[in-house]
């Protein structure tokens, strides 16, 4: 079947471009001796997680236990849950996942640690202590607090302290001032690692990495693994961050022009139930995506089922015309779709379920 024959709106992945993205990241990690543990929150697909493992990933990162359940049920057996665990139901579900796969959990509080310890009744669970090195989201402040929590982990049966985790989402190496931010992040990390060394606590894993900072991960001193997610597809934001080119964006949404009745405007059959409403970051432009082949067309706003394209003078689109739009944010766009179609040279050659779609608990 031709791409143009897909019923729209449809989530489309250029498999050749995706595989080039996988090889690029895997090659970078090989060159710099970094373990690659990609974040599956981007694609939410066991099939794609297995592809990442085929390209050299050591395991998979998940955001929520629901994602871990899907991945473990599909036979993926080395999972990092990079999100705090709270509550008895989540502890029971974590225990079930840990009975099927090797599980490591990131946490930053003794309260979360208690629930993880409750889950580790019949299976050993690894723990990474999360440290905030400047992002200001989750993570303990560097210093004594991470040491205290690591000692608490070591004192609990069936838990193993495996190291530290941080998220360098505040480090964007292409922006002005990034060298200073990277230097400050490294200084904080070095001081923290020195503290663990003084206390005689081994830190076998230092887990970092995000897609915007991924190819600069070798500049983070002491990092042993990285967890990029968006790189598998890329999106308008990663183009904006200069992490990739538009040609390296594997993901798009195929849409159909359904109306041109208003002058200077076209409506496509994908709105806020189809595309991410995340703004462009950094905020140097507006809109919700790039219309491939029509850089002059702006995707300016959305209703639930309507996407509004602003047409400059001289540009004409026709009702029934198919357009591919690269979204601002791939991860949240994928989560709105139940299926994806893989394409090579304009031919649809693969279809798969977004199996972890909506697994937010």
N, C-alpha and C positions, 0 to 999 in steps of 0.2 A: 504494500500500500504506500502511496505517495504521502509525504507530509501534508500536502495541500488537501488530502482527502480526509484527514482527521476531523472529527466533530469538535467544534470549539465551544468554550475555551479548553485548551489542553496543555498540560505541563510537558514540555519537550526538552530532551537532553541530547545534545550532539555528542555521540559516544566517542568519536575520534578526538574531539577537543577535550572531553572529560579524561580520557586515557592519557592525553598529553599532560594534563594538569596533575594526574596521579604520578606519572613518571617524573615530572619536574620536581615535585615535593619529595618523592622517595629518593631521587638522585641527590638532592640537596642534603637530606639527612644522612645518606651514605657517606657523602664527601666529608661531612663534619662530625661523623660518628655520634649522631643523635638518634635515639629511639623515636619512632613516629607512632603516636597513639591518637589517630584522628577522631574528632568529635562527630558522632553520628546524629546529633541534633539537626544538622544541616539537611541530610538526605532521609533519615528515619527509615532506612531500608536495609534489612539483612543482606539482600543481594549485593547492594553497593558496599556494605561493610566487608563482605567477603572479597570483593574486588580490591578494596584497599589493603586487605591482608595479603592478597596475591602480589600486590605491588610493594610489599616489604613492611607493612605496619606490624608492630609487635602485639597490638591489641586494639581495643576500641574504647573510646570515652562516651559516656551517656550522661544526660542531664538529670533525668528522673528515673525512679524505680520502674515506672511503666515502660520506658524505653529499654531498660535492662531486662525486663521480663520478656519482651519481644525478641531481643537479641539472644538471650540465653536459650529460649525455646527453639530458636533457629540453629542452635549448635555453636554459637560464638562463645568461646570459653575463657576469655581473658578480658574482663570489663573493669573500667574505672568509673565509679559514680562520682562525678565532680559536683556534688550538690549535698548540702547537709540533710541528715535524716532525723526526723522527729516523729514520735508517736508510736503506739503499739501496733497499729495495722501496718505501717511502713516497716517496722522491725520484723514482723512476721513475713512480709513479702520479700524483704531483703534476705532473710534466712532461706527462703525457698530458692531465690536466685543463687545464693551462695552454695546451695546443694547441687547446682547444675554447672557452675562455672567458677573460675578463680575470680574473686571480687576484691577490689580495693575501693575504699571510700575516702573522700576528702571531707574534712570537718574542721571547725574552728571554735568548738565549745565543749565543755564537759557534759552539758545536757545532751548534745548530739552523740557524744561518745558513749553515754549510758545506753542509748537506744541501739547503737551499733553493737555494743557488748552483749545486749540481750539477744540480738540476732545471731551472734556467733556461738550458739550452743552446740550445734552439730557440725559446724564447718569453720575453718579459720578464715578470718577476714583481715585484709591489709588496711592500714590507715596511713593517709598522707595528711599532715597538719597543714592547713591553709594559712598562708601569711600574706598580709596586705603590704605590697611594696610600692603603693602609690595609686592604685586604681580606686580605692575607697568604696568597694562594694562588699565583698566578704573577705574574711581573713583576719587573723590576729595581728596586732601591731608588732613589728620586729622587737626582739629583746627577750625578756624572761618568760613572757606568756607562752610562746610556742614551745620553749623548753619544758615548761610545766606540763603542758598538755601531752607532749611526747613521753614524759616520764609516766604520766597517768596511763597512756596506752601500754607502755611496757609492763605496767603492774597488773594488767588484766589478762586472764587466760584466754587463749584462742584468738587473741588479736596480735598482729605484728606491726610494729612501727616501721614503715617503709621509706619515709622521707618527708619532703616538703612539696607543696604545690602553691603556685601563685599564678595570677592572670595579668599579663602585661597589656591589658586593653587600653591603657593610657599612653602607651608608647607607639607612636606612628612615625617610623624613621624618615618618611619623606617630608615631614612638616618642619617648619622653623622651630628651633628650640628642642628638637628631638634628641640631639646629642647630649644635651644637659639632662633630659629626662632619663635617657638610657644610663648615663653615668650615675645619676642619683639612685636609680633602681639597682644597679650593680653594687653600689656602696652599701645599700641596705641589705642586699642578699649576702654580700661578703661578711658583713658584721654578724648576721644571723648564723651563717655557717661556721664562723669562728667560735661563736658561743657553743654550738653543738660539739665542735672539736674539743674545746676546753673541758666540756662535761663528759667527754668520752662516749658520746652517743653517735653511732654511725648514721650517715644520711645517704643510703645507696641511691635514692631517686630524688632528683629535683625536677619537677614537672612544670613547664611553662608553655609559652607559645600561644599565639592567636594568628589568624590568617594575615592581618595587616603587618604584624611584626615577624612572621614566620621565617622569612628569608634573611633575617638579621639575628636569628636565635643564637648563632655561634658567638655573637658579641655579648650574650648574657653569660657571665662567668659562673661556672658550676652547674649549668643546666644539662640534664642528661636525656630528657625527652620533651617533645612538644605535642600540643593538642589542637592543631588548626582544624577548622571545620569547613568553612565556606570555600576553601581552595578547590574542593572537588568540582564545584560548579563555577565559582566566582559570580559576581553580580555588579550592579552599577556602583555600589559603594566601593568594592575592591578596585574597580576602574578609577574611581575618584581618588582613592588613596594611592594610586599609581603602583599598585601591587601587580596588576595585570593589564592587558589591553582588552578592548572590546572583543577582539577575535579570540581571546582566551576565555570568554564567557560561554560555558557549555549549556546553561539553563536559560530557557525563554518560555514565555506563554504564548501559544498560538491563539490568535483572536480573529474575529471576523468583524469587518465594518458593517454595522446594521443600520446606520442612518447618517446621511449628510444633509438633512433637511435645513439645518441652521447654517447660515453662511459663515465660512471661516472655521468650521467645526466638523469633526467626525466623531461618531459614537461607536465604540467597540463593545463586544459582548462579554467584557470582563471588568468588574468593578472591585469594590472593597471586599467581596466574598471570594475574589480570585487572586488579587494582588496584595502584597504587603502594603500597609499604610505607613510604614516607617519612613521618616524623612531621609533625604540625602545627607550623608555625613562624610566629611565636614560640610556644613551647610553653606555651600557656595553656589547652590543651584536649587531649583524647585522641581516639582513634579514627582512622578512615581515610576518612571522607567525610561528606557531608551528604545525607540522604535527602530528596529534594525532596517537599514536601507533608506531610512528617512530621518537623518539627523536634524533636519530643520523642523520636524514635527514635535510638539511638546505634549506630553501626557500630563495635563494640568490638574485634573481633579477626578473624583470618583463618587458615584452613589453605589448602592449595594450591587447592582447588576450592570451599571453603565460606566464605561471609561470615556472621559472627555479628552479628545485630542484637538489641540489648537493648531490650525493650519495657516501657515503664512501665505501671503499673496503669491499666486502662481503655483501652489501645490494643490492638487486635486486627488482625492481618494474616492473610490467607487463603492457603493453598497455591494456586499458580497465579497469584497477584496479581503484576502487573508494577510494578517500582519503578525510578525513575531516581536514580542516586547521583552526586553531584559529587565527584570524587576530591580528595585533599589536593594532589596534584601532577600537573598535566596531562601534562607532558613524559614522565615515566617511565611513566605509564599508557598513553599513545599507543604507546610503543615495544613494548608487550606485545600489540598487536593488529595483524592483517594488513589489516583493512579498516575503513572508517568509513562511516557513513550520515548524509547531510544531511537535515534535517527542516525543513519550514515548516508552521506551524499544525497539527502532528500528522500530517502526510503526509510519507512518505519520498519525496524528489524527486531525490536524488543519492547515488551510491555511488562510493567511490574507494579505491584501494590505498594503504596506508602504505608507499610504495615504498622509503624509506630506513630502514625498521624493521630494527633489529639491525646497522646499519652502524656498528659501534663501532671499526673499525680505519681 
